Amino acid sequence: MKNLLFIGIVLLSITSVEAQTITIKKMYCPIEQKGFHPKFNSNGNLLAFTSESYIGLDVYNFSDKSIVKISEDTGAGYQPVFSNNNEKVFYKSLTYDSKLRKEGVKCYDLAKKTRVEMLEPRRDMKQLQTFENGFVVFADTKLLKTTIGKTATPAPNYIWSDGENLNIYKDNKTHILNPVKGANGYVWASLSPNGKMILFTAAGQGTFVCNLDGKIIAELGYLNAPVWYNDIFVVGMQDKDDGQFVTESKILIKSIYGKTEKRLSTSNQIAMYPATASASSKVAYNTVDGDIYVVELNISNE
């Protein structure tokens, strides 16, 4: 009887999650200058953007509509992160040493308008992940914990792809995952906001969600550049190309439970590379021409 009651509660919970309606409250283009690859801070009042080739980095402030030039470095726009208190931006800087590609990490203080080098250039650096007043990143075959000021807090779970496999650092150890058999590598891997799930795209197979042990939870189909909106919804793009240029691309929000889906971009846009800020119910993306659009959502139970 207890088992039946538990199953009933679970089914009711899933049903309530599924019974949701997504509506677009507002869509607008807040930034006059061209930009690509947008990235929100945690509360959605700041939006970082860069050039199509990730050269330079700017931050737009929704409150006063100002734009701050963070960097003009090559690679600065590739997956920057804001500090937990939203006072700093951490970004990469790409250099070449004897034709060897190296990446360092710098910090820009938004209040003081100062820059400081956090990590010297090195080989094989993965994506940055916000951690306290700094970040963690896998580089030089180990996980580096880099903060402004000392901290005794242990490194959090961290996910990255080495191309062939997914890797997760947890419990002070690195674990190799290969959740989709036959995949030709993995890209766009990220942890869910609650830290309990992994979102990723398996080359040639589609986009999936798995748990921290690599067990598949959801299959989302063809959805490139996926990002978490919250622990239930994912936003990504469905793009097509002719082998040289992108000819079509739309932004979708999808439930990981498989039933709720909505197009967020308009039919006349070639829309790419979404960013999310669920705290302010925002999704941003750029068009192929470099116009950045922001969509404000309302997600409600039916």
C-alpha positions as CSV (number, residue, x, y, z in Angstrom):
1,M,0.0,0.0,0.0
2,K,2.9,2.4,0.9
3,N,4.5,1.6,-2.5
4,L,1.3,2.4,-4.4
5,L,0.9,5.6,-2.5
6,F,4.5,6.6,-3.3
7,I,4.0,5.9,-7.0
8,G,0.8,7.9,-6.9
9,I,2.7,10.9,-5.4
10,V,5.4,10.7,-8.0
11,L,2.9,10.5,-10.9
12,L,1.0,13.5,-9.5
13,S,4.3,15.4,-9.2
14,I,5.3,14.7,-12.8
15,T,1.8,15.6,-14.0
16,S,1.9,19.0,-12.2
17,V,5.3,19.7,-13.8
18,E,4.0,18.8,-17.2
19,A,0.9,20.9,-16.9
20,Q,2.6,24.2,-17.6
21,T,2.0,26.9,-20.1
22,I,4.8,29.1,-21.5
23,T,3.9,32.5,-22.8
24,I,6.1,35.3,-24.2
25,K,5.4,38.5,-22.3
26,K,7.9,40.7,-24.2
27,M,10.5,40.5,-26.9
28,Y,12.9,43.3,-27.6
29,C,16.4,44.2,-28.8
30,P,18.1,46.2,-26.0
31,I,21.5,46.7,-27.5
32,E,22.1,48.9,-30.5
33,Q,25.6,47.6,-31.3
34,K,26.2,44.2,-32.9
35,G,26.9,41.3,-30.6
36,F,27.0,37.5,-30.4
37,H,27.1,34.7,-27.8
38,P,25.2,36.4,-25.0
39,K,25.7,35.4,-21.4
40,F,23.6,36.5,-18.4
41,N,24.7,37.0,-14.8
42,S,22.7,35.1,-12.2
43,N,19.9,37.6,-11.6
44,G,19.6,38.7,-15.3
45,N,20.3,42.4,-14.9
46,L,23.7,42.1,-16.7
47,L,24.3,40.6,-20.1
48,A,27.8,39.9,-21.5
49,F,28.3,39.7,-25.3
50,T,31.2,39.5,-27.7
51,S,32.0,39.4,-31.4
52,E,31.2,36.5,-33.7
53,S,34.8,35.2,-33.3
54,Y,34.9,35.7,-29.5
55,I,37.2,38.7,-29.8
56,G,36.5,41.3,-27.0
57,L,33.9,41.3,-24.3
58,D,31.3,43.9,-23.3
59,V,28.6,43.9,-20.6
60,Y,25.2,45.6,-20.9
61,N,23.4,46.8,-17.8
62,F,19.6,46.6,-18.1
63,S,19.2,49.1,-15.2
64,D,20.8,52.1,-16.8
65,K,21.3,50.8,-20.4
66,S,25.0,51.3,-20.2
67,I,27.7,49.2,-21.9
68,V,31.1,48.5,-20.2
69,K,34.1,47.4,-22.3
70,I,35.5,44.5,-20.3
71,S,38.3,43.4,-22.7
72,E,39.5,43.5,-26.3
73,D,41.4,40.3,-25.9
74,T,41.1,37.4,-28.3
75,G,39.0,34.7,-26.8
76,A,37.6,36.9,-24.1
77,G,34.0,36.3,-25.2
78,Y,34.2,32.5,-25.0
79,Q,32.1,31.3,-22.0
80,P,32.9,34.1,-19.6
81,V,31.3,33.8,-16.1
82,F,30.2,36.3,-13.4
83,S,31.2,36.0,-9.8
84,N,28.5,34.9,-7.4
85,N,28.0,38.4,-6.1
86,N,27.8,39.7,-9.7
87,E,30.6,42.2,-9.0
88,K,33.3,40.6,-11.3
89,V,33.6,39.0,-14.7
90,F,36.1,36.2,-15.3
91,Y,37.1,35.7,-18.9
92,K,39.8,33.9,-21.0
93,S,42.6,35.5,-22.9
94,L,44.1,33.6,-25.9
95,T,47.8,33.8,-26.8
96,Y,50.3,31.9,-28.9
97,D,53.7,30.8,-27.6
98,S,56.0,29.3,-30.3
99,K,52.8,28.6,-32.3
100,L,51.3,26.7,-29.3
101,R,47.8,27.9,-28.3
102,K,47.5,28.9,-24.7
103,E,44.6,30.4,-22.6
104,G,44.9,32.5,-19.4
105,V,42.1,33.9,-17.3
106,K,41.6,37.5,-16.2
107,C,39.1,39.3,-13.9
108,Y,37.4,42.6,-14.5
109,D,35.9,44.3,-11.4
110,L,32.7,46.1,-12.5
111,A,32.7,48.6,-9.6
112,K,36.4,49.4,-9.5
113,K,36.9,49.1,-13.3
114,T,40.1,47.3,-12.8
115,R,41.6,44.1,-14.4
116,V,43.8,41.5,-12.9
117,E,45.3,38.3,-14.2
118,M,44.0,35.2,-12.4
119,L,45.7,32.4,-14.3
120,E,48.7,32.6,-16.5
121,P,48.3,31.2,-20.0
122,R,48.4,27.4,-20.2
123,R,47.4,24.5,-22.5
124,D,44.2,22.6,-22.6
125,M,41.9,24.7,-20.5
126,K,38.2,23.8,-20.3
127,Q,35.2,26.0,-19.5
128,L,35.1,28.3,-16.4
129,Q,32.5,27.6,-13.6
130,T,31.6,30.1,-11.0
131,F,32.8,29.3,-7.5
132,E,32.5,31.8,-4.6
133,N,34.5,34.9,-5.4
134,G,36.2,33.2,-8.3
135,F,36.0,30.1,-10.4
136,V,37.0,26.5,-10.9
137,V,38.4,25.2,-14.2
138,F,40.0,22.0,-15.5
139,A,43.5,22.7,-16.9
140,D,46.9,21.1,-17.0
141,T,45.2,17.7,-16.2
142,K,43.8,18.9,-12.9
143,L,41.0,20.9,-11.4
144,L,42.1,24.4,-10.4
145,K,40.3,26.4,-7.7
146,T,41.0,30.1,-8.2
147,T,39.5,32.8,-6.0
148,I,40.1,36.3,-4.9
149,G,41.1,35.7,-1.3
150,K,41.6,32.3,0.3
151,T,38.7,29.9,0.9
152,A,38.5,26.6,2.7
153,T,35.4,25.5,0.8
154,P,36.0,22.4,-1.2
155,A,35.7,22.5,-5.0
156,P,32.2,21.8,-6.2
157,N,31.1,19.2,-8.8
158,Y,32.5,20.2,-12.2
159,I,31.7,18.7,-15.6
160,W,33.7,18.8,-18.8
161,S,34.2,17.0,-22.1
162,D,37.6,15.7,-23.4
163,G,36.0,15.2,-26.8
164,E,35.6,11.4,-26.5
165,N,34.0,11.2,-23.0
166,L,32.2,13.3,-20.4
167,N,34.2,13.8,-17.2
168,I,32.9,14.8,-13.8
169,Y,34.9,15.9,-10.7
170,K,33.0,15.0,-7.6
171,D,34.0,13.7,-4.1
172,N,37.6,14.8,-4.8
173,K,37.9,12.4,-7.7
174,T,37.5,12.5,-11.5
175,H,35.0,10.0,-13.0
176,I,34.7,9.2,-16.7
177,L,31.2,8.9,-18.1
178,N,30.1,7.6,-21.5
179,P,26.3,7.8,-21.2
180,V,25.4,7.4,-24.9
181,K,26.9,4.4,-26.6
182,G,28.1,5.0,-30.1
183,A,28.5,8.8,-29.6
184,N,31.3,10.4,-31.6
185,G,32.2,12.7,-28.7
186,Y,30.4,15.2,-26.4
187,V,29.9,19.0,-26.4
188,W,28.0,21.7,-24.5
189,A,28.1,19.8,-21.2
190,S,26.8,21.6,-18.1
191,L,25.4,20.9,-14.6
192,S,21.8,21.7,-13.8
193,P,21.2,24.5,-11.3
194,N,20.5,22.0,-8.5
195,G,23.8,20.2,-9.4
196,K,22.1,16.8,-9.8
197,M,21.9,16.5,-13.6
198,I,24.1,16.9,-16.6
199,L,23.0,18.4,-19.9
200,F,25.0,17.6,-23.0
201,T,25.0,16.9,-26.7
202,A,26.3,13.7,-28.1
203,A,27.7,14.1,-31.6
204,G,25.4,12.5,-34.1
205,Q,22.9,11.4,-31.5
206,G,21.2,14.5,-30.1
207,T,20.9,16.3,-26.8
208,F,20.4,14.4,-23.5
209,V,20.1,14.8,-19.7
210,C,21.7,12.2,-17.4
211,N,22.3,11.9,-13.7
212,L,25.8,12.3,-12.1
213,D,26.4,8.5,-12.7
214,G,25.7,8.8,-16.4
215,K,22.2,7.3,-16.4
216,I,20.0,8.9,-19.1
217,I,17.1,10.8,-17.7
218,A,15.8,12.6,-20.8
219,E,16.3,12.6,-24.6
220,L,15.7,16.0,-26.1
221,G,16.4,15.3,-29.7
222,Y,18.1,17.7,-32.0
223,L,18.9,20.8,-29.9
224,N,22.3,22.5,-30.3
225,A,24.0,24.8,-27.9
226,P,21.7,23.8,-25.0
227,V,21.6,25.6,-21.7
228,W,19.6,25.2,-18.5
229,Y,16.7,27.6,-17.9
230,N,16.0,25.9,-14.5
231,D,15.9,22.3,-13.3
232,I,12.9,21.5,-15.5
233,F,13.4,23.4,-18.7
234,V,16.2,23.6,-21.3
235,V,16.8,26.2,-24.1
236,G,18.6,25.4,-27.3
237,M,18.7,26.0,-31.0
238,Q,17.6,23.9,-34.0
239,D,19.8,25.0,-36.8
240,K,20.3,24.0,-40.4
241,D,23.2,24.8,-42.8
242,D,24.1,24.2,-46.4
243,G,27.6,23.0,-45.5
244,Q,29.0,26.6,-45.4
245,F,26.4,28.9,-44.0
246,V,23.6,28.6,-41.5
247,T,20.3,28.8,-43.5
248,E,17.8,28.3,-40.7
249,S,17.8,28.4,-36.9
250,K,15.2,28.8,-34.2
251,I,15.3,29.0,-30.4
252,L,13.2,26.5,-28.4
253,I,12.5,25.9,-24.8
254,K,11.8,22.3,-23.9
255,S,10.8,20.4,-20.7
256,I,13.2,17.6,-19.8
257,Y,10.1,15.6,-19.2
258,G,9.3,15.7,-22.9
259,K,5.9,17.2,-23.3
260,T,6.2,21.0,-23.1
261,E,7.9,22.9,-25.9
262,K,7.7,26.4,-27.3
263,R,9.5,28.4,-30.0
264,L,10.9,31.6,-28.6
265,S,12.4,33.3,-31.8
266,T,10.3,34.6,-34.6
267,S,9.9,32.8,-37.9
268,N,11.9,35.4,-39.9
269,Q,14.9,35.2,-37.7
270,I,18.0,33.0,-37.9
271,A,18.4,32.8,-34.1
272,M,21.4,31.2,-32.4
273,Y,23.3,30.7,-29.1
274,P,20.7,31.2,-26.3
275,A,21.5,32.4,-22.8
276,T,19.1,32.2,-19.8
277,A,18.4,33.9,-16.5
278,S,15.4,32.2,-14.9
279,A,15.6,34.6,-11.9
280,S,14.3,37.4,-14.2
281,S,12.5,35.0,-16.6
282,K,14.7,36.0,-19.5
283,V,16.2,34.3,-22.5
284,A,18.6,36.0,-24.8
285,Y,20.0,35.0,-28.2
286,N,21.7,36.6,-31.2
287,T,20.6,36.5,-34.8
288,V,23.0,35.6,-37.6
289,D,23.3,39.3,-38.3
290,G,24.5,40.1,-34.8
291,D,21.3,41.5,-33.3
292,I,20.7,40.4,-29.7
293,Y,17.2,39.8,-28.6
294,V,15.8,39.3,-25.1
295,V,12.6,37.3,-24.5
296,E,10.7,37.6,-21.2
297,L,8.7,34.6,-20.3
298,N,5.9,33.5,-18.0
299,I,5.7,29.9,-17.1
300,S,2.5,29.0,-15.2
301,N,0.6,25.8,-14.3
302,E,-2.5,25.1,-16.3
